[in-house]
Amino acid sequence: MNLPFFIARRIAFSAGNSFSKVILRIAIAAVALSVVVMIASTALIAGFKTEISRKIFEFWGHIHISDTGYALSYEPQPIPERQDFYPSLDTLRHIGYTEVETIAGFETGREIEKQSRGGIRHIQVFAHKPGIIRTKTALEGILLKGVSKDFDWGNLTPYLVAGRVITMQDSAPSRDIIISQQTADRLQVGVGDKFIVHFVKEREQLRRLFQICGIYKTGLEEYDRKFALCDIRQTQNLLGWNDNEVAGFEIWLDDLRDLDLYNDYIYNEVLPPELLSVSIRDKFPAIFEWLQLQDYNEIVILGLMLAVAIINMITALMVLLLEHTSLIGILKALGETNGRIRQIFLYYAAVITLTGMFWGNLIGLGFCYLEDKFHFIQLNEADYYLSYAPVQFNWYAIIGVNIGTLVITVIFLILPALWVSTIAPVRAIRFR
């Protein structure tokens, strides 16, 4: 029999003075509260980053292929749609590469073979043309994004608040257009309404009549205010291009962590010399820096909550040691070693910690589940790009939070447990 564990189990939550009961309950509550905050913050930050990233990538893709002029203007020189890599590039599932081995952050100098985490999920063509929407009551600048039959509507469908996607016929360019909710509100138009878009081409004014087939809303004000989707043949015609000319290609990856790897691979191994590939990180570095800042916020929150749990558990353990000083003296008089007596109180503290973790997981996971289902935490969409706080369960992170809390807390409790060795048996037995 494990005697220290047996004694710890018998005295755990046993009757004691009212002060020690209060301290123990506070310790359990502190551990539970810390676990609740850590689980909730991990799930909310992961959900927030995922939703913001998904909204951005649905419009821009992960990697853009275009001529070098596209980086300077929304009206670049056209490039042929017929390329050796299109549309077969989305069949690429993995690529291999070599990397210098690192151990504990230090390079060993030895190169190891690795593979990408995923492949290329989708590739599609696009073309942009700026214009001005004119209605009876308002004028609105807009950037038409021409899309073809290869457009992945699954990316946009979750944000389509009214209407349908663009219907493309083989016979003639479609006059359907999808605008944002923000643009529709400013122009006071809805699905089925028609308006004229004015364009400038070589100092001449062109006009095109479009009919609204759908309205989308992503919550990203910068993009909602700017973009409308139409048949790519309309933008090709306005730009004076033929059907085989496009502004570029958009690429989506299976895993965003492969972004730099695939961008370098496509530029060096796939593209001809006259084309350029640019990653979304290079286009919008501020957004990635902002998302990375959320990781630091998460680390700070986890550290603070863990510190709260440790401080309260140390306080509770000291109260336990003082309350059971006579028991320590009796055990020493019976021949028990300091190490085995320390084990009793470490087991005791572990039981308290596990109890707090149980309630913390129950409340934390329940809170995240309810938020995921009912979205009762509302946000200002203009400031946060989301109307509610999104939740994403990362079970590896949740398991890591639990294991880390238990292990780190018990390790920090070893120091106050060393006080046992300073207790003299005779004085301890007389201590009441």
N, C-alpha and C positions, 0 to 999 in steps of 0.2 A: 504494500500500500504506500502511496505517496503521502506521507504524513503532513508536510506543509500544505499541500492542496486540500487534504481532508480538514485540517483545522481552519484554513481560510474559508472553505465552503460552509463550515458550521457557524462561524462567527459573522459571515457576510449578512448584512442587513439585520443582525440580531438586535435585541432591545438594548438601547444605550441611553445616555442622557440626551435631553432635548436639543442641546447645542450641537452635539455631534451629528444628530439626525438631520438637522437643518443644513450643516456643512456638506454632508454626503448628498443630500438632495440637490443642493446648489451645484455640486460637482457633476452629478449626473445630468442636470439641466444644462450646464455649461458645455459638456461634451456633446449632448444632443443638439444644442443650438449651433455649435461649431460645425458639426457634420451637416446639419440642414443647410447652413449658409454655403459651405463648400460644395455640396452636391448641386444646390440651386444655381450658384454662380458658374460652376462648370457647365451645366446644361444650358443656361441662358446665354453665356458668352459663346459657346459652340453654335447654338442656334442662331444667334445674331450674326456671327461671322459667315455662317453657311448661307443664310438668306440674303445678306447684302452681296456676297460674292456671286450667288446664283443670279441675282437680278442684273448685275453688271455684265456678266458673261453671256447672258441670253441675248443681249444686244450687240456685244462686241466680239464674242468668241475669245479663245485663249491666245491664238496667234493669228496675225494678219499677214497675208502675202500680197504685195503690190509692187508697183514701180517706185523708184525713190522719190518721185514728186508727190506721192500721196501724203507723205509726212508733212508737207508744206501747204497743201491745198486740198479742198474737198472736190476739186475738179482736176484730177491728175490725167496724165496721158493714158489712153486705154492700153490694156494688155490682152493678148489672145486668150480666149476661154479654153481653147484646145492646148492642153499642156500634158507632158508625160506623166505628171503626178496626179492629174485630175481626171476622173474622180477616184482613182485606185488608191490614193494615199490613206483613205480611211480603213483600208484592210490591214494596215500595219498594226500589229498587236503588241510587240515588244521590240526594244532595241538594246543591244549590249554595249557596255562601255567599261573603261578601266578607271579606277580611282585609287589614290594613295591611301593605304590603310592608316586609320587613326585609332589609338587606344587612349582613353581618358583625355581626349582632346589634343593628344600629341601625335604627330606624324611619325610612322615607323620607317618610311622610305620604301616600303614594299607595295607594289601595285597589285590590286586584286580585281577580278572580273565581277561585274555586276550587271543586273538587268533593270530596265525601267519598271515601274510599278504597274503601268498599264500601257495602252496604245492610243491611237487616234480614233476618236469616236465618230466624228462627222466633219465633212468639208463642204462648203457651199460658196457660191459666187455672190457678189454684191456690187452695187454702183450707187453713188450719192449724187444728188443734185439739189442745191438750195433754191428756194422759191418763196413767194409771198401768197398766203391764202387771203382771198377777198370775199367777204359776204356783204349783205345789205347793211350790216351794223358795225363791222369790225375788219381790221387788217391784222394778220398774224404771220410772222416769219416762221418758216418751217424748213427742215432738211429731209427731203424725200430719200428714203432708203429703198432702192429697188431690189427685190428678191425674186428668185426664180423658183422653178418647180422642185429644186433640191433643198429649198428652205425647210428647216426642221421646225414645224409649227408646234411640236410638243413643248418647246422652250417657252413659247409665248402664250399658249392656251391657258395656263393657270392664271394669267393676268388679264384675260379677255373678259371685261365686265359686261359687255353687251355686243350683240351681233355675232358675226362669223368671220372665218378667215377668208383670204382673197381667193376668188375662183379664177383660175387661169385657163383660158381657151387657147387652142392651137391656132385658130384662124386669125385672131386680132388681139392686140394688147388689152388687158382688162382695165376698166376705169374704176375698179374698186380701190378704196384706200382705207387704211386703219390709222386712226389718230388717237391721241391720248385723251383721257378724261379731262385733264387740265386744259388742253387745247379746245375740246368740245365745250367746256363750260365758258371759256372766254369768248368763243365765237357764237355761243348759244345755238348749237346744232346738235343733232342726234343721228342715230342709225337711219339710213335711208335718205338723209338730206344730201343735197348737191352743193358744190361750191367750185369756184374757179381759182386755179393756182397760176400766178404770174411768174415768168422766168425771164432771165436776160441771157441772150446768146449772141455774142459778137455785136454788141450794141443794139440788138434788136429785141423787142419784147415779144415773148411767146405766151400763149395762154392754153391751159388744159382744163377740161371739165372732169371732176372726179365725184364719185358718189361714195358716201361713208358706208362701209359694210361692217365695220367693227370698231369698238372703242376699248382701249387697254388702259390699265393703271398699274404701274410698278411701285409708285411711291418715291422713286428717284426723280426729284423735281428737275434736275439738270437735263435728264434724258427725256422725261415726259414732255417737257416744254419744247424740246427741239425736234424730236423724230416723228415721222409718219412713214408707214410702210405701203408700198405700191408694187405693181408689176414692173420687173426690171426692164421690160421692153419700153416702158414709158420713159424711164431715165435714159436708156440708150438712145432713144429717138431725140430727146431733148438735148443730149450731149453731142448728137451728130455721129453716133457710133453705129456700126452694124451689129447684127445679132450675135456675132462671135466675139465681141469685145466687151470686157468688163473692167471694173476698177480694181478688183482683187478677189482674194479668197479668204474666207474665215474658217478657222480650224478649232474644233473642240477636242479636248483630251479627256481620257478616262480619269486621270488623277492630276490635280493641279500641281502636286509636288514635282511632277516631271516637266514643268513648264520650261525652265531654262535648258534642260537636257534636250527636249524636242526642238526648241527654237534654234539651238546651235546645230543640231543634226539636220534640220530642214534647210537651213541657210547654207551649210557646208556641203551636204551630201545630195540634196534633192533639187534645189533651185538652179536655174540657169543664171549666168552672171548679171543679167539685166534686171533681175527681180530681187526684192528685199523681203525678209521676214522680220516682223516686230512683235514681241510678246506684249500681252496686256500689262505686264509689270513695267515695261519700258514706256508704254503710252500713258499710264496713270500711276506713277510711283507714289504719289501722295495717298492714294486710296490704300495701297498695300502697306504703307507705313502706318496709316491709321488703324488698319486691321491688326497689324502686328502689335500695336500699342495695347490692344485688348488682351493679348497674351501676358503682358507685363501687369496689367490690372488684375488678371486672374491669379498670378503668382503672389501679388501683394495681399489679395483677399485670403488666399489659402494660408499664407504665412501668418497673418494676423489672427485668423480663426484657430489655427493650430496653437499659437502662443496662448490664446485665451484658454483652450482646453488644458494645456500643460500647466499653466499657473494655477488653475483651479484644482487640478488633480494633485499637484504638489501640496497645496494647502490642505486638501482632504486627507492625504496620506500622513501629513504631520499630525493632524487631529487624531487619526486612527492610532498612530504610535503613542501619542500622549494618553489616549483613552485606555490603551491596552498595555501600559507600562508594567503593571503587576503581572500580566500574563507573560510578558517577555522575561521578567525576573524568574518566574516559576519554571519556564522552559529552560532557562540557562541553568537553574539549580538542578534540573533533572538531567543535564548533560547535553542539551541541544547546542549546536554550534551557531555562531552568528550568521553564517551563510544560510543555513536552513531556516532560521527565524526570519531573515530578510525575505526569503522566498514566500513565507506565509503572507506577508503584507504586500509583496508584489503581486501574488495571486489575487489577493483581496482587491488591490487597485485595478487589476486587469478585469475582474468581475464588474466593478463599477464602470470602468471604461466601456466594456462590451455592452452593458445595459444602456448607457448613454448613446452608444453607436446604434443599437437596435432601434431606439426611439427616434434618433436622428435620421436614420435611413427610412423608417416608416413615414415620418412627417415630410422629409425632403423629397422622396420619390413620389409621395402622394401629392404634394404641392406641384411638382413638375408635371405630373400626369394631368391634374385638373387644369393647369395653365395651358397645356398642349391641347386639351379638348375644348375648353370654354373661353380661353383668351381673356381672362378677367383683368389682366394688367394691360391697360391701354397706354399707348405712347403718342406723342405728337409726331405725326408722320413727316411734317416739314423739317423737323430737327433730327429725327432718328431714321428716316426713310422707311419706317415700318409703323403700322397702326397698332401693333400689339407686340408683346415680348415673346419671341419664338423660343422653342425648347427643342434641343436635340440630345437624346440620351447616348452618351458614350460610355458603354459599360466597362471598358478597360479603364477609363478615367475614374469612374465611380468605385470600381474595385481597388484601384490604386489609392484613392482617397481613404478608403476604409483601412487597408493594410498599412498605409503610411501613418495614419492617425494612431492606430494601435501600437505599432512598433516604436515610433518616435516618442509617444507618451510614456510607454513602459521604460524606455531607455533613460529618459529624463528623470524617472522616478527612482532610479538606482541610487542617485546621490543622496536624497533625503533618507532612503532606507539604510544607508551606511551609519546613520545615527544609532542604530541598534547596537553596534559594537561598543559604544561609549556607555551603555547602561550597565551599572553594577547590580548583580542579582539581589544582594541584601537590601539595598536602597529601593530597588524596584518593587520587591515584595511588600515593603512597608508603604509604598506609594499608593495612596487612595484618593 
